[in-house]
Amino acid sequence: MGRSTMVTEIQCRIYAAECERLGVARDISIQRATALMAMANSWQRLAADTGRYDAIVAEEGATG
């Protein structure tokens, strides 16, 4: 299998912000806006999870 790179917390927050920006555009349908805002929320949750994971890895690396 190939090697993969995990998305970073910062990247997730950037994607969330972009989805939010696109989701409030005036020229899109309510369905598209709703989907974009749901995606933004998912990216925000993933950013938080990634931040927690990074803290665990850092702590385990320092002690383990």
C-alpha distances in whole Angstrom, upper triangle without the diagonal:
4,7,9,13,15,18,21,25,26,24,25,28,28,27,29,32,31,31,34,36,35,36,40,40,44,43,40,40,41,38,35,37,36,32,32,34,32,28,30,31,27,26,29,28,24,26,28,25,23,26,27,23,24,27,26,23,26,29,27,26,29,31,28
4,6,10,13,16,19,22,24,21,22,26,26,24,27,30,29,29,32,34,33,34,38,38,41,41,38,39,39,36,34,35,35,31,30,32,30,27,28,29,26,24,27,27,23,24,26,24,21,25,26,22,22,26,25,22,25,28,26,25,28,30,27
4,7,10,13,16,19,21,19,20,23,23,22,25,28,27,28,31,32,32,33,36,37,40,40,38,38,39,36,34,34,34,31,29,31,29,26,27,28,24,22,25,24,21,21,24,21,19,21,23,19,19,22,22,19,21,24,23,21,25,27,24
4,7,10,12,16,17,15,16,20,20,19,21,24,23,24,27,28,28,29,33,33,37,36,34,35,35,33,30,31,30,27,26,27,26,22,23,24,21,19,21,21,17,18,20,18,15,18,20,17,16,20,20,18,20,23,22,21,24,26,24
4,6,9,13,14,12,13,17,17,16,19,21,21,22,25,26,26,28,31,32,35,35,33,34,34,32,29,29,29,26,24,25,24,21,21,22,19,17,19,19,15,15,18,16,13,15,17,14,14,17,18,15,17,21,20,19,22,24,23
4,6,9,12,10,11,14,15,14,16,19,19,20,22,24,24,25,28,30,33,34,31,32,32,30,27,27,27,24,22,23,21,18,18,19,16,13,15,15,11,11,14,12,9,12,14,11,11,15,15,13,15,18,18,18,21,23,22
4,7,8,6,7,10,11,11,13,15,16,16,19,20,21,22,25,26,30,30,28,29,29,27,24,24,24,21,19,20,19,15,15,16,13,10,12,13,9,9,12,11,8,11,13,12,11,15,16,15,16,20,20,20,22,25,24
4,5,5,6,9,10,11,12,14,15,17,18,20,21,22,25,26,30,31,29,30,30,28,26,25,25,22,20,20,19,16,15,16,14,11,12,12,9,7,10,10,7,8,11,10,9,12,14,13,14,17,18,18,20,23,23
4,5,5,6,9,10,11,12,14,15,17,18,20,21,23,25,29,30,28,29,28,27,25,24,23,21,19,18,18,15,13,14,12,9,9,10,8,4,7,8,5,6,9,10,9,11,14,14,14,17,19,19,20,23,23
4,5,5,6,9,10,11,12,14,15,16,18,20,22,23,27,28,27,29,28,27,24,23,23,21,19,18,18,16,13,15,14,10,10,12,10,7,10,12,9,9,13,13,12,14,17,17,17,19,21,21,22,25,26
4,5,5,6,9,10,11,12,14,15,17,18,20,22,25,26,25,26,26,25,22,21,21,19,16,17,17,14,12,14,13,9,10,12,10,8,12,13,10,11,15,15,14,16,19,18,19,22,23,23,25,27,28
4,5,5,6,9,10,11,12,14,15,16,19,20,24,25,23,24,24,23,20,19,19,17,14,14,14,11,9,10,9,5,7,9,7,5,9,10,9,10,13,14,13,16,18,18,19,22,23,23,25,28,28
4,5,5,6,9,10,10,12,14,15,17,19,23,24,22,24,23,22,20,18,18,17,14,13,14,11,9,10,10,7,6,9,9,6,9,12,11,11,14,15,15,17,19,20,20,23,25,25,26,29,29
4,5,5,6,9,10,10,12,14,16,17,21,22,21,23,22,22,19,18,18,17,14,14,15,12,10,12,12,9,9,13,12,9,13,15,13,14,17,18,17,20,22,22,23,25,27,27,29,31,32
4,5,5,6,9,10,11,12,15,16,20,20,18,20,20,19,16,15,16,14,10,11,12,9,7,10,10,7,9,12,10,10,13,15,14,15,18,19,18,21,23,23,24,27,28,28,30,33,33
4,5,5,6,9,10,10,13,15,18,20,18,19,18,18,15,13,13,12,9,8,10,7,4,7,8,5,6,9,10,9,12,14,14,15,17,18,19,21,23,24,25,27,29,29,31,33,33
4,5,5,6,9,10,11,13,17,18,17,19,18,18,16,13,14,14,10,10,12,10,7,10,11,9,9,13,13,11,14,17,16,17,20,21,21,23,25,26,26,29,31,31,32,35,36
4,5,5,6,8,10,11,15,16,15,17,17,17,14,12,14,13,9,10,12,10,8,11,12,10,11,15,15,14,17,19,18,19,22,23,23,25,28,28,29,31,33,33,35,37,38
4,5,5,6,9,10,14,15,13,14,14,14,10,9,10,9,5,6,9,7,5,9,10,9,10,13,14,14,16,18,18,20,22,23,24,26,28,29,30,32,33,34,36,38,38
4,5,5,6,9,12,14,13,14,13,14,11,9,10,10,7,6,9,8,6,9,11,10,11,14,15,15,17,19,20,20,23,24,25,26,29,30,30,33,34,35,36,39,39
4,5,6,7,11,12,12,14,14,15,12,10,12,13,9,9,13,12,9,13,15,13,14,17,18,17,20,22,22,23,26,27,27,29,31,32,32,35,37,37,38,41,42
4,6,5,9,10,9,11,12,12,9,8,11,10,7,9,12,11,10,13,15,14,15,18,19,19,21,23,23,25,27,28,29,31,33,33,34,37,38,39,40,43,43
4,6,9,10,8,9,9,10,7,4,7,8,5,6,9,9,9,11,14,14,14,17,18,19,21,23,23,25,27,28,29,31,33,34,35,37,39,39,41,43,43
4,6,9,8,10,10,12,10,7,9,11,9,9,12,13,11,14,17,16,17,20,21,21,23,25,26,27,29,31,31,33,35,36,37,39,41,41,43,45,46
4,6,6,9,10,12,10,8,11,13,10,11,15,15,14,17,19,19,19,23,24,23,26,28,28,29,32,33,33,35,38,38,39,41,43,44,45,47,48
4,6,8,10,13,11,9,13,15,13,14,17,18,17,20,22,22,23,26,27,27,29,31,32,33,35,37,37,39,41,42,43,45,47,47,49,51,52
4,7,10,12,10,10,13,15,13,15,18,18,18,21,23,23,24,27,28,28,31,33,33,34,37,38,38,40,42,43,44,46,48,48,50,52,53
4,7,8,6,7,10,11,10,12,15,15,16,19,20,21,22,24,25,26,28,30,31,32,34,35,36,38,40,41,42,44,46,46,48,50,51
4,5,5,6,9,10,11,12,14,15,16,18,20,21,23,25,26,27,29,30,31,33,35,36,37,39,41,42,43,45,46,47,49,51,51
4,5,5,6,9,10,10,12,14,15,16,18,20,21,23,24,25,27,29,30,31,33,34,36,38,39,40,42,43,45,46,48,50,50
4,5,5,6,9,10,11,12,14,15,17,18,20,21,23,24,26,27,28,30,32,33,34,36,38,39,40,42,43,44,47,48,48
4,5,5,6,9,10,10,12,14,15,16,18,20,21,22,24,26,26,28,30,31,32,35,36,37,38,40,42,42,45,46,46
4,5,5,6,9,10,10,12,14,15,16,18,20,21,23,24,25,27,29,30,31,33,35,36,37,39,40,41,43,45,45
4,5,5,6,9,10,11,12,14,15,17,18,20,21,23,24,26,27,29,30,32,33,35,36,38,39,40,42,44,44
4,5,5,6,9,10,11,12,14,15,16,18,20,21,22,24,26,27,28,30,32,33,34,36,37,38,40,42,42
4,5,5,6,9,10,10,12,14,15,16,18,20,21,22,24,25,26,29,30,31,32,34,36,37,39,40,41
4,5,5,6,9,10,10,12,14,15,17,18,20,21,23,24,25,27,29,30,31,33,35,36,37,39,40
4,5,5,6,9,10,11,12,14,16,17,18,20,21,22,24,26,27,29,30,32,33,34,36,38,38
4,5,5,6,9,10,10,12,14,15,16,18,20,21,22,24,26,26,28,30,31,32,34,36,36
4,5,5,6,9,10,10,12,14,15,16,19,20,21,23,24,25,27,29,30,31,33,35,35
4,5,5,6,9,10,11,12,14,15,17,18,20,21,23,24,26,27,29,30,32,33,34
4,5,5,6,9,10,10,12,14,15,16,18,20,21,22,24,26,27,28,30,32,32
4,5,5,6,9,10,10,12,14,15,16,18,20,21,22,24,25,26,28,30,30
4,5,5,6,9,10,11,13,14,15,17,19,20,21,23,24,26,27,29,29
4,5,5,6,9,10,11,12,14,15,17,18,20,21,23,24,26,27,28
4,5,5,6,8,10,10,12,14,15,16,18,20,21,22,24,26,26
4,5,5,6,9,10,10,12,14,15,16,18,20,21,22,24,25
4,5,5,6,9,10,11,13,14,15,17,18,20,21,23,23
4,5,5,6,9,10,11,12,14,15,16,18,20,21,21
4,5,5,6,9,10,10,12,14,15,16,18,20,20
4,5,5,6,9,10,11,12,14,15,16,18,19
4,5,5,6,9,10,11,12,14,15,17,17
4,5,5,6,9,10,11,12,14,15,15
4,5,5,6,9,10,10,12,14,15
4,5,5,6,9,10,11,12,13
4,5,5,6,8,10,11,11
4,5,5,6,8,10,10
4,6,5,6,9,10
4,5,5,6,8
4,5,5,5
4,6,5
4,6
4
